[in-house]
């Protein structure tokens, strides 16, 4: 299970529980034996884990591993059932084995599994707040994973900056060692560093020029001199399943006066909003602080735009979000916000943009401590690589 707080069962359903032939079936399932037969929090089955030992063993503190053979797996195969149907029946039998009659589930709990459990007399209640809030205060194991992923980000960015420093104009754009310097080429280098650090990333942003004005444009093509280049890296630590998230912006050549102005304002917004982080600080208030900085400089934000206006220029997104087992989780720092609590790991990521031209964003990872904050990110903010 990826959520340390989960108490329920962990069937092998989803990417981590597929066999080589795509069969959705677990060799073992991991229900948690509890003292109560009702109101058990039950984690998302896609967090399922497969086990291949010859006898049941506990893979994590507080979990009992039950071999699926003990739950009549052979009988189900003999009946001619296919893998998905076997998985569903084994889940029901596991719940009965540990006495689960009712469970709270997250909003993304699979409908097929929920329908089957309910049809077999197990009451499920969706409780978003229960699961979201239980994730917020990170323990030392999770913080260790976040720090490892963040260190991998910084090392990968070192390698990417080395390419930028070596880049030379070739007419069409930049090249390194006689080959075009593209977003794709830089991503391959970053992926190699991530692999060396035992982290993984299904996506990353290495965008440039007008692409940087679109918040989640992943970036593509050859990079040109004098244009902004946004690196937004958010890898996952394989050991803990926890993410990091950081952003830096660079220009190879001479940044425009507009980009220089953005840089000064964004860095000021980053510094001032980070300094305001502490337990009890409200995410909306932090967002408003940054919006006021940009509005005083003449830029649009979500707070001064017209109702219904699509915000394409100025500060076009939220200030930040929680990071942990997902790259976006509570708390939020936007037009809606949550009070920060010790153990929250959040991003602070102000930015300024102009549609069709480009943008600039800086992002740090920040831990909310008992008395204030700790900036987990340890990386310079230079506009020049």
N, C-alpha and C positions, 0 to 999 in steps of 0.2 A: 504494500500500500504506500502511496506517496504522501498521504496526509497522516501525520503522526497521531492526530486526534481521532481518526476514524475508529469507530467501534461498530462492527457489523461483519459482513462477509466480503471476501475479495475474490470473486470468481474470475477465471481467466477469460475475460471477454474484452475485445478491443485489441489494438495493435500488439500489446505486450503479452497477450494470451493466445495468439494465433499459432497453430502448428505450421510446419513447412508447407502443407497443402492448403493453408488458409482455413483449416478447421477451427472453429471457435470453441475450444475445449481446454480445460485445465487438468493437468495431471494431479494437482492438489489444489484445494481451496483453503482459504484462511479465515474462518469465522473467529470472532472474539467471544469467548465465554464470559457472560456477565451475570451479575447476581440477580438481575431483574429480567423478566421475560417480555417486558413491554418498553416502549419508548426508547429503543436502542438506536443511536445514530448509525446510519449505514452509509458507507462511502460509495462513491461512484464506481461501478464495476469495471470501468475502463482502466482503473488503477490496479487491476488484477495482476497477480504474480504467478508464474509457473514454477513448479518445483519438480526436480527429477531424482530425488533421493529414494532409497528403497524402503524407508520407514518415516513416519511422521516426525518432524522436528519443528521446533519453534524458530521461525526466521527472524522475528522481531519480538522485543519484550511485550508481553501482554497478548500475544497471538498464539492460538493453538492451531496446528496444521493437521487437517484431517485428510487422509488419503481418499481420493474419490472412489477407490475400490471398496472402501468401507461404507459407501453410500449407495451401493448397488450399481456401480458403473457397468460391470460385466453383464448384469441382467439387462440393462438398457441397450447395450450393444447387441445382445442376443435377440432382443425384440425387433432389431432392424432399424432402430432410430438413428438419425444422422447427428453429426456433431453439435449443431446449434440446439437441437431438441434435447440432447443429452445434457448439455450445459444448463439449460433452463431447469430441467428436473433435478439435477444435482444441487443447484442453488436452493431450490425449495427444500430438499431433503436436509441440506446443511442447516438451514434455518430451523427446521424442526429438531434437528440433533442438538442444537444449543439452546432451544427453547425460545426462539424469537417469534413473537406473535404480532409485534408492531415495531415499526422503525421510522425514523426521520431520515429523509433522503435529500440530496441537493437538487436544484432545479434542472440540472443536466443529466439526471439519472435516466438510463435508457428506458424508453417506453415499453419495449418488448419485455424486458425483465420485470418492470413494474406491473404490467398487465398479468404476467404469469404468476407473480407472487400474490397479487390481489385475488386472482381467480382461485388460488389455493388457500385463501383465508388469512393471509398476512396483510395487515393494515399498514399502508405507507402514507406518510404525510410529508409534503414538500416543505422544507424549512431552510430558506436561503440564508437567513441571518445566522442560524446556528452554525452552519459550515463556514460562512464568510468570516464571522467574528472569531471562531476558534483558530483560524489560521494566522491571526494578526500578530500576536506577540511571539516572535521567533525564539526558539531555544538555541543552545550553543551548537548543536549539530547542524541545524538549518543555517545559522549564521556562518558556520565554517564552510558550508557549501556555497553560500552566497559570496563569501570572500574569495574562495577559490575561483569561482566563475568570474568575479570582478578582476582578479589578477590576470586571468586568461585574456580578458578584454584588453587590459592595459598592455600586455605583452604583444597581442595581435596588432594593436594600434601602433606599437613601436615598429613592427615589421611593415605595416602599411605606410607609415610616415617615411620610412627608409626609401620605399619606392618613389614617393612624392618628391623627396629631396634629390633623388637621382634623375628625375624626369627632365627631359629637354624638349622644347618645341620642335615639331617636324612639319609644320605647315598645316596639316589637318587637325593637329592636336598635340598631345604630349606622347612621348615614347620613352622607353627605358630599354637599354641594350638593343636598340634597333627595332623593337617591337612596340606596337601601340599600347599605351597605358589605358586600360579600360576598367570599368567597374567590375566586370567579370574576372579580370586578371587579379585585381586586388582581393576580391572575395576568395579566390582560390588560395591565396597566401594566408589570409585570415583563417580559413577553414583548416589549413595545415597546422597552424599554431593551436587552434582549438583542439584538434586531435591529440597533439602532444601534451595538452593540459587536461585531457580526459573530460572535456566539455563538448557539447554539441549545439548546433544552431541550425534549425531548418530554414531560417531566413535571417537576413541582415540588410541594413540599408547602407549602401555606398552610392549615393546619388550626387549629381553635379549639375551646375547650371540651372536651367528652368525646372529640372526635376526636383530640386531642393525646395521649391515653393509648394510642393505637394507632400503633405505630412508623411505618408507611408508609401511613397514611390520608392521601390527597392533599388532603383538605379541601374543603368545599363549604358553601354557604349563608351566611346573614347572620351577621355577627359581633356579639357582645353585649358590653356593658361588663363589666369586672371579670373576664373569663375569660382564660386563657392563650392566646396565639396563637403558633404555631410556624411559622417560616419556614425551610425546608430547601431550598436552591437548589443545583443541580448541573448547570450548563450546560457545553456542549462548544465549545471553540474551533474554528471552521471551518477555519482555516489548518493546524493541526497535528493535529486530531482528539483533542486532550487535554482532560480535564475539570478542573473545580474542584468544591469541595463545601464548603458552610458552613451553619451553623444559628445562628439567634438566636431568642429567645422574648421576647414583649412582652405587656403588659397595658394596655389602654386603660381608665383608671379606677383603682380601688384593688385591688391584688393581695391575695389572702387571706393569712393568716398562714402557711398551709401552703405556698403558692407562694413566699412570702418565704424560708421555711426551705429549700425545694428550691433556690432560687437561690443561697443562701449555700453550701450543700453542693456543688452542681454546679460553681460557679465555683472553689471550693477544689480539687475533684477535677481540674478542667481545668488549673489552675495547677500543681498538684503532679505530675501525670502528664506534662505538657509539659516541666517542668524535668528530668524523668528521661530524656528522649529523648537518645540518643547512639548512635554505632555500637557494636554488640554488645549493646545493651539488648534484652531479650527481650519480645516482644509479650504473652506470657502474664503476665510479671511486672508489666508496666504495668497490665494488666487487673486483676490481683490487688490492686495498690496502690489502685486506685479502688474495687474491691469492699470492701476493708477500711475505707475512709473511710465508705462508706455503711452497712456493717454495724455499725460502731461507733455510728452514729446511729440504729440500730434498723430499718434497711431490709433487705428481702430482695434477694439477688443470685443469680446462677447458682451461686455457690460455697457458699451456705448453705441453698439450697432443698432440699426432700426429693426423692429420686430419683423421676422420673416426674411431678413437680409442674409444672403449667403456670404459668410465671411471668408474672403480670399486674400486679403491684404492685412498686414498688421500682425497681431498676436491671435492666431487662429485656432488654438487648441487649449486644452487644460494645462495647469501647471505641473501636474504629476499624478502619481498613483502608487499603490502598494506593489511590492514585488516579493515573491516567495515561491510557492509551488506553481504559481502561474506568473507570467510576466506582467499581467495586469490583474490586480486584485485590490481589495480594500486596504487602506482608506483612499478616498478620492479627494482631489484638490481642484475643484472647478466651480461652476455655478451652484453645484451641490457639494457639500463637504462633510467630513467626519472629524470629530475631535481626535487628535493624535493620542496614542497610548504608548507607554514604554514597551519596546520590543517591535514596534512598527518599523519596517524597512520601506522607505519611500523614495521615489525619484523627485528631483526638482529639475524641471526642464523648460525654462522660458525660451522663446524664440520669436523672431520677426521675419516676415515674408512679404514678397510682392509677386503676385501671379504673373507668370510669363517670364520672370527674370530670375528669381532665386530666393533663398532664405538662409538663415543662420540660427542654429540651435546649440545650446550647451546643456549637458545633463549630468548630474551627479547622483550617486546613490547615498542615501542618508539614513542612519539608524537613530531612532528616537530613544534616548536614554532616560534614566530616572530624573536627571537634572537638566537635560537639554538635548544635545544631539552629538553624533559623531559622523563625519563625512567618511564613508567607506572608500569612495573613489579617491585615488591618490595619483592624479595625473595633471600635467600642466594644461593651460587653457590657450596656448599660443595660437594665433591665427595663421602664422607662418609655420609650415611643417618642419 
